[in-house]
Amino acid sequence: MAHVFDPLEPAKVLFSAWQSGELHDSLPQALRPQSLDQGYAIQDELFKLAGGERAGWKLGVGSPAAMRAGNLSRPLVGQLESKRCHESGAQVRLPAQSPVTIECEIGFVLARTVSPRVGGTFAPEDIRSTCLTFEVVRSRFVDRKSVGWPSFAGDNVGFEALIIGHRACDGIDPQILRSLAEESVVHLDGEPVAKGLFGDTATDPLASLQHLYDHAAERGETLREGDIVSTGAMCQPFDLQGGGHRLSVSYLGQELVFTL
């Protein structure tokens, strides 16, 4: 009889690590997902175990260069837990002093509930507003790049926290998107550390939005009014360890800031 994959058991391992701060080299061999579909099934179970309310979606490994290097046809998609989403000015506390990756991203807030269909595209009127976000990535693996994409998808694509900035504009404004990418500079403890990415290393936020629609259509997911969609790194990601840090980015006369 063929082995039936049970996503709950690996989800329990990852949930325990999420709570404790423990890092795993990999999942036990018998629990490792062999496909992205199995990875996303683990992610769903992990999210249920967390018992939270979904506030939206995050995308990762989404630039053309990253997808090409990773042999991916679309970015990886994770789910945002509402209690881990914060307003500007928040203090984010981690369960352990393990390294994190900081990514400044463009986010969209959905204006209406949508059930995407296979082959369909998003409409501009689906988007209420555009903003900037900071994502804190903290995988439950020692090296998230070595465990394979299915395991990393099961790990909810390393989601730890999202800090959401004030509205940059209503709907989608291509000029505002360009300005955000060209002018935003991330500061760490008052010193500039990351600028916008360009060319194949940059994530196209509108392409990421479409990839999310495709993912949702294939998995029968509903995208809900008010969901935040954080589209992937706009500025060069960087790693950070230890607390007591202040992260900030200025844009369009506003500032998105948090402490870690």
Summary of the structure (lengths in Angstrom):
residues: 260
radius of gyration: 17.5
end to end distance: 49.7
largest distance: 62.7
contacts: 868
relative contact order: 0.22
helix: 31%
strand: 33%
